[in-house]
Amino acid sequence: GEFVSSIGGGLTSFGLGVYVFSQTGSAAYMSLITLLGFLPTFFLSVPAGVLADRFDRRVLMMIGDGCSALGILFILFCMRDGNAAIWQICVGVFVSAVFSALLEPAYRATITDLLNKEEFSKASGLVSIAGSSRYLISPMIAGFLLSVSDVRLLMWIDVSTFVLTVVSTAVVKKGLGTKEREDAGSFFNSFKEGWQAIKTRHGIFILILVSSLITMATGIFQILAEPIVLSFSDAKTLGIVETIAASGMLISSIYLGARGIKNHFVSVLCTSLIIAGVFIFGFGLKENVVFMTVTCFGFFICLPFANNCLDYLVRTNIPENLQGRVWGFIGFISQIGYLIAFVSSGLLSDFLGKSLGIGVGRGAALVVCASGVILIIVSVILSQIRSVRALEN
C-alpha cells in the first residue's frame, strides 16, 4: 500500500511542479510549494509520534492517508473551471502535508508491531523501495501522462492510491487486532517520556544526530547537483543523471528487501557512510558527465544500507510502547539537516563562486566536496564510539 501511495504522491509532486512553473515561470513559487509540503512534517513529527503511542497506529495511518486526499481534492475542485491560483495550490499542498505528518511515526512503529527482530532489516529494505519509487518510477509515469493529458489526471491517480492504502491498512488492522494501550497520562508527559528514551540511551542519541548529518549531506547533494551539472551541460543530461542515480537506491533497496543485513550493523553503517562520503567528494571533483553519473549512482546505492542499519539499531533498542514518540523525534531532528541544506547550500555556493571567481557551478562543487569530507570524518569517529557499538548487543 505504501509503495503505491508513494508513487501517487510522486505523480502529484512532479505534476504540480511542472504546472506551477508553466503558469508562473518562477522558481520561487516552486520553492514555496516545496516548503509548504515540508514544514508540517518537520513541526508535527514529534506530536504525531506521541499520538502513535497513545492511539491505535493503524487508525492514525488510515486517518493520515485518507484525509491527505482532501488537500488534493481541494486543488482539483479549484481547477474545475480552469487553472487554480497559486494560493489555492499552496492551501491544498499544506492541508495534505498536515495529515501526512500523522502517517510516518505510526507507520514506522507499526513495522515493529508486525515483525520480529530477525525481519527488521528486510522490512527496512522494502520501506526504502517504497520511498525510492517516488523519485524513480513517478517521474517516468508522470512525464508520459503529461504528454497525453494534464496535471488533473495525475492528481486523480494520487487520490485513488490513498483509497488503496487505507483499505490495505484496514485489512492489516483487522488481521492484527487492536493492542490495549496503557494509560499514557498527559500529552506533555508522553512527550517527555519519548525524549527521555532518547536522552538516556547515549548511543541512540548519537545515531539520531548522525541521521541529521546524512540528511544534510543528501540535501546539499540533491540541491546542488542541478546547478553543478547545468553549469556545463543541459536539462536532458541532468534528467539522465538523476534517473540513473535514483536507480542505485532502488537496486540496493531490492537487495536489502530480499536478503537483509544479518549482523555487524554498526560496521556496515560506518562503512556505507564513508563510501558515500567518497562518492559525494568525487561528484564535485571534475565536470565529466560519465564520472559524475557513476559517483551519483554510488552515493545513492550506499544510502539504503546506512538507513537500514540506523533503522535496525533504533528498533532493537527502544521499547515498543515508546517507538512512535522516538520515531517522531528522529523525524524532527533528522529533518534539521534538510533545513540547514535548504538555507545554506545555495548561499554558500554563490558566495564561494563569486569570491573565488570560479562561477556558481564550481562554487557548488566545492560545497558538495566539503560535505563529503565531513561525512567521512564523522563516520570514522562514529565507528570508534563504544556506546554506539554497544547497541548491537
Steps between C-alpha positions, in 0.01 A plus 500: 500500500775746591685417175195594292430808714859616458470476122175697513658771716791522258259547208330794671831654609645477149181618332445799729864603457463505122158669527617779733809574292301505176246741653745735674846440354625550856737271687407686819140378482623145445718534810201634695292196409785269604540687829128479582513126439805466726420720802201304641705180507783685672291666771240226555720190500552503878131554594409235241743262670330557836162426341641179349576372851167611651255380233460217252780546247309345211207739557740796496647373174153474345408850619830643376481337158126549453490866605813581296280453197292801611778742407534346153123500452492870594750581223299290253184687603674832436600376153145404403454811283859556396825574679547506876653807663837464672346565843249222440778255413691613811195434721440158347863391532516625860180319604619177338839529672343562843309171490794315344705602805280265706607207288878463531555430875200264511620325184852453637377377838250260339786313333627414849148384595474266204847345473760329712859615546639276224268659242575867576786531252302357207204720591721808494613404150139471384422840655791646302357350180172679568685826563718477189197435277399864552822618334557228241162369384278805550695743273496252211127433532420868552705607199310258276156588637561875469573448130147361448305674777548764773581528869142419603539140385811463716317632806199272445738204484656622825158518668425144389824378660386648832192278482712190435734585788213553745343168400830309533561656843147403609565140393824493702318653799227236486750216480720639775231607741526796732757513776393642831685821574582566861400838645768735369420796725513854365615585150797692641609204715484274195710753310751511787522119522584481130782751539633321810504171308744662257698709747575210735620279214821675402565281198152559358534876549829499307341299218216751474752785470677300229167457318473880494846516345394244238194704405712816484750335264216352293323837490814685390564234237143511366481881497841570348518212252276698264708821478822297484383295199314788332810721524659299218217283358124509429173400670471176302838383628400597853186285471706200391746547788217525757320193364813284509581629850153412631534150353795446734272547799246262349757228430643498852150520650392193302808313620436596862132411469594152379809425710517756780804555721571220747756654737779759543247781460727772642787399271271493196358840600839666533643336187201598284520860625875520433452368146206738450723789611766396248240498221368844603854636498564342160184650352635851542853433376463550126249587229460164333148361451598132507718538811232706677229248411707215646568689824136608529388139450752382757381750760137396469582131503664550843211688663261205552776303676558788744127555554443126546759480778371814673147363483598162648709645783217730608229231483698251705596747774174689560198342678200441272272730700740794447578448133241741362642787705859406422434484125330838530811649660721331242291651222526846656873495576601338171299756302711777657772380263275575203421845638871579532554379144205701363611820673878488462601301191386746233626808684836339575539386138430850368742653752785260416437529128520880507774546759730245335402601148420143396128534424194366677538148358849445641404682819223244544751223426723623784208489744415144390862389540514654848182317606655173380814558707292581810296181453818291475655652814183462707457138385855409603442656844162324529662160449711554813222603741436222753142597584408463132671164463328381819160541329563183301507297821 
